[in-house]
Amino acid sequence: MPCMGKLLNLVVGLLALLYLGVCANSYAEEPFQFPAPREHLWNRLHEHLYVRIQPNGSRYVHENLEANFTPRANFLIEGDSHRRAMELLDEFLRPEAAHLSDDVSRAILQRDLWAVFAALSEPDLARQAERKQLLQRLAKAMRLIALPTERIEKLPDNFAAVARAQQFPAEFDPREPDKPFLPRDLFAADSSWVLLTNRLRPDASPAPTHDKATSGRSTFLLLLRLPAGRDATLAYLKDVGTKQLGRDELLQFPAGTQVALARRMNLLDETGSVHVSPLIESVQLRVYQELKAPNVFEFTLHRRALFDQPGNSLRAVARDEINPFDIGLLGLVPRNEQDPIENPVADPDRRGFGRFVMKGCLRCHGGPGIYGFQSIFVDHFEQPPLAAGNWKDQLSAAKSRAQKGASVAAVQRFWKAD
């Protein structure tokens, strides 16, 4: 029987490695590279932080918006991965180090260092001394490459570039309900899409759970479009705002309504203050042809294309795309989750979350139509808080609430330690 147990453990391990191997090759076969030779310091640093070596020796490569490890992982805080990370960061911080000067490279590296910083900065997990060593260096590296405010504001509008390229249809086609589409007028002030605000929250956040999860590193913008156009959408929001939750039945929006959640990149300037950059990290879309079963789409940042093919800088997430670091919490792995590379499991559906990225949003937003809006209920038990907003106020509010993000405060503590 002991031999049978060992055999079962071996089979479990092989199945888990196969699962991770499939995931690793879901769409990315090579790590992201900055526009410099492969051996350039920036490429070596980024590859070490974002490419994992699996137990079978293969490389796990996935162009994720978050770090490719969990807060409880041993990755980067012990052994060779820690030693190598320290060496690369020390090399990065030397006065004679050769750094890239273009603004897009500096923005991308800062946001990716920040994601690693956030995953390492849990205060009550193991190896706090090793974590602090890395956090100090990561914060210094972020400060070293920080852009001035005016250059953050002038970063390219990659969504506009993707829209101009017209890679994707601009409208949803019910005859091909799984075909990705990307509305070209999503962010236009006079489009049929209405930007939403939370009129009852002091910080005006329409997606507070998402804001909290990224703790100041990103800004989330929520937009709504009823099939009859902008005026109909505004009228609907006005009517919903008159209801009393728990007493009145919410007016359901009509079939064909569309919802978008856009994630914009926040960056720290030379002083450590947060700014909402023009760069779009992701766009999630839901189309309610059927109120109980919306069609879902997601586009996420393709970093390398920003440099030479900005029209390709948002890629459509495939229906069968697997990401073990996205198990159902806003694209982030819960802090208590074991690292799936260091602790592979045979059943990636073990908690009912499933394994496919494109099924993730419906875990929280599975209610029919308007009842899939968690923002209607979070922190509010009397009146629906969503209302039409405007871009100037919403971006100003986003900047203010990002300044209070836990990750921002953590970076600033190390930033100012010198």
Residue pairs with C-beta under 8 A, 6 or more apart in sequence:
11 346
12 344
12 345
12 346
13 55
13 344
15 346
16 340
16 344
16 345
16 346
16 348
17 54
17 55
17 56
17 58
17 344
19 322
19 324
19 344
19 348
19 355
20 54
20 60
20 324
20 340
20 341
20 344
21 54
21 56
21 58
22 322
23 60
23 62
23 322
23 323
23 324
24 54
24 58
24 59
24 60
24 61
24 62
26 62
26 318
26 320
26 321
26 322
26 323
27 63
27 315
27 318
27 321
28 61
28 62
28 63
29 61
30 61
31 46
31 47
31 50
31 51
31 61
32 46
32 50
32 63
32 303
32 304
33 43
33 46
33 47
33 304
34 40
34 42
34 43
34 46
34 100
34 105
34 108
34 109
34 307
35 100
35 102
35 105
35 307
35 308
36 42
36 43
36 100
37 43
40 98
40 100
41 88
41 91
41 92
41 97
41 98
41 99
42 99
42 100
42 105
42 109
44 88
45 88
45 89
45 92
46 109
46 112
48 81
48 84
48 85
48 88
49 67
49 76
49 85
49 112
49 113
49 116
50 64
50 67
50 68
50 112
51 59
51 60
51 61
51 68
52 59
52 60
52 68
52 69
52 75
52 341
53 59
53 60
54 60
54 341
55 341
55 344
60 68
60 341
62 68
62 323
62 325
63 300
63 301
63 302
63 303
64 323
64 325
64 326
65 115
65 263
65 281
65 282
65 300
65 301
65 331
66 115
66 119
66 325
66 326
66 331
66 332
66 333
67 115
67 116
67 118
67 119
67 325
68 325
69 75
69 76
69 119
69 325
69 339
69 341
70 119
70 325
70 333
70 335
70 337
70 338
70 339
70 340
71 119
71 120
71 122
71 125
71 333
71 335
72 125
72 126
72 335
72 336
72 337
72 338
72 339
73 339
73 341
73 342
74 81
74 339
74 342
75 81
75 339
75 341
75 342
76 82
76 85
76 116
76 120
76 134
77 120
77 126
77 127
77 130
77 131
77 134
78 127
78 130
82 130
82 134
85 134
86 133
86 134
86 137
89 134
89 137
89 138
89 141
90 137
91 97
92 137
92 141
92 144
93 137
93 140
93 141
93 144
99 144
99 145
100 106
100 109
102 307
103 147
103 151
103 154
103 155
104 155
104 156
104 306
104 307
105 307
106 145
106 146
106 147
107 147
107 152
107 155
107 265
107 267
107 277
107 279
108 303
108 306
109 145
110 142
110 145
110 146
110 147
110 267
110 268
111 217
111 265
111 266
111 267
113 138
113 141
113 142
114 138
114 142
114 217
114 268
114 407
114 411
115 217
116 138
117 135
117 138
117 139
117 142
117 407
117 410
117 411
118 214
118 215
118 217
118 407
118 410
120 131
120 134
120 135
120 138
121 131
121 135
121 407
121 410
122 131
122 335
125 131
125 335
135 410
135 414
136 414
136 417
138 414
139 411
139 414
139 415
139 417
140 414
140 415
140 418
142 268
142 411
142 415
143 268
143 270
143 272
143 415
146 267
146 268
146 269
146 270
146 272
147 155
147 267
147 269
147 270
148 269
148 270
149 269
149 273
149 275
152 267
152 269
152 275
152 277
153 275
153 277
153 278
155 277
155 278
155 279
156 278
156 279
156 306
156 310
157 278
157 279
157 280
158 278
158 279
158 280
158 301
158 306
158 310
158 313
158 314
159 186
159 187
159 262
159 280
159 283
159 314
161 310
161 311
161 313
162 168
162 182
162 299
162 310
162 311
162 312
162 313
162 314
163 170
163 182
163 184
163 186
164 311
165 311
165 312
166 184
167 182
167 311
167 312
168 180
168 181
168 182
168 316
169 179
169 181
169 182
170 181
170 182
170 183
170 184
170 185
171 181
171 183
172 181
172 258
172 287
172 289
172 295
173 179
173 181
174 289
177 287
177 289
177 295
178 295
178 319
180 297
180 299
180 316
181 285
181 297
182 283
182 285
182 299
182 314
183 191
183 193
183 225
183 258
183 260
183 285
185 191
185 192
185 193
186 193
186 223
186 260
186 262
186 283
187 193
187 262
187 391
189 391
190 230
191 230
192 225
192 229
192 230
192 233
193 223
193 224
193 225
193 230
193 233
193 260
194 223
194 224
194 225
194 230
194 233
194 234
194 237
194 388
195 221
195 222
195 223
195 388
195 389
195 390
195 391
195 394
196 206
196 222
196 223
196 224
196 237
196 375
196 386
196 387
196 388
196 389
197 204
197 206
197 386
197 387
197 388
197 389
197 393
197 394
197 397
198 204
198 205
198 206
198 208
198 375
198 385
198 386
198 387
199 241
199 385
199 386
199 387
200 379
200 380
200 383
200 385
201 208
201 379
201 385
203 397
203 400
203 401
204 389
204 393
204 394
204 397
204 401
205 211
205 220
205 397
205 398
205 401
206 220
206 221
206 222
206 375
206 386
206 389
207 220
207 222
207 261
207 375
208 375
208 378
208 379
209 330
209 364
209 374
209 378
210 218
210 220
210 261
210 263
210 330
211 218
211 219
211 220
211 401
211 402
211 405
213 329
213 330
213 332
214 220
214 330
214 332
214 405
214 407
215 405
215 406
215 407
215 408
216 266
216 274
216 401
216 402
216 403
216 404
216 405
216 406
216 407
216 408
216 409
217 266
217 402
217 405
217 407
217 408
218 263
218 264
218 265
218 266
218 281
219 263
219 264
219 265
219 266
219 276
219 395
219 398
219 399
219 402
220 261
220 262
220 263
220 264
221 261
221 262
221 263
221 264
221 394
221 398
222 259
222 260
222 261
222 375
222 386
223 259
223 260
223 261
223 262
224 233
224 237
224 257
224 258
224 259
224 260
224 386
225 233
225 257
225 258
225 259
225 260
226 232
226 233
226 236
226 253
226 254
226 256
226 257
227 254
227 255
227 256
227 257
228 254
233 388
234 388
236 251
236 253
237 386
237 387
237 388
238 387
239 251
240 250
240 251
240 370
240 384
240 386
241 383
241 384
241 386
241 387
243 249
243 250
243 251
243 383
243 384
244 382
244 383
245 376
245 377
245 380
245 381
245 382
245 383
245 384
246 381
246 382
250 370
250 371
250 376
250 384
251 370
252 291
252 368
252 369
252 370
253 288
253 369
253 370
255 288
255 289
255 290
255 291
256 287
256 288
256 289
257 287
257 288
257 369
258 285
258 286
258 287
258 288
259 285
259 286
259 288
259 373
260 283
260 284
260 285
260 286
261 283
261 284
262 280
262 282
262 283
262 284
263 280
263 281
263 282
263 283
264 276
264 277
264 278
264 279
264 280
264 281
264 398
265 276
265 277
265 279
265 280
265 281
266 274
266 275
266 276
266 277
266 402
267 274
267 275
267 277
268 274
268 275
268 408
268 411
268 415
269 275
272 411
272 412
272 415
272 416
273 403
274 399
274 402
274 403
274 405
274 408
275 399
276 395
276 398
276 399
276 402
279 301
279 306
280 301
280 314
281 300
281 301
282 298
282 299
282 300
282 301
282 314
282 331
283 298
283 299
283 314
284 296
284 297
284 298
284 299
284 361
285 296
285 297
285 298
286 294
286 295
286 296
286 297
286 361
286 365
286 372
287 294
287 295
287 296
287 297
288 294
288 369
289 295
291 368
291 369
292 368
294 362
294 372
296 358
296 359
296 361
296 362
297 316
297 317
297 358
298 316
298 317
298 357
298 358
298 361
299 314
299 315
299 316
299 317
300 314
300 315
300 317
301 313
301 314
302 312
302 313
302 314
302 315
303 313
305 311
305 312
305 313
306 313
317 357
317 358
318 358
319 356
319 358
320 356
321 356
321 357
321 358
322 348
322 355
322 356
322 357
323 357
324 340
324 341
324 348
324 355
325 333
325 340
326 332
326 333
326 357
326 360
327 333
327 334
327 337
327 351
327 353
328 351
328 353
328 354
328 360
328 363
331 360
340 348
348 355
349 355
353 360
353 363
354 360
354 363
362 372
364 374
365 372
365 373
365 374
366 372
367 373
370 376
373 386
375 385
375 386
376 384
376 385
376 386
379 385
402 408
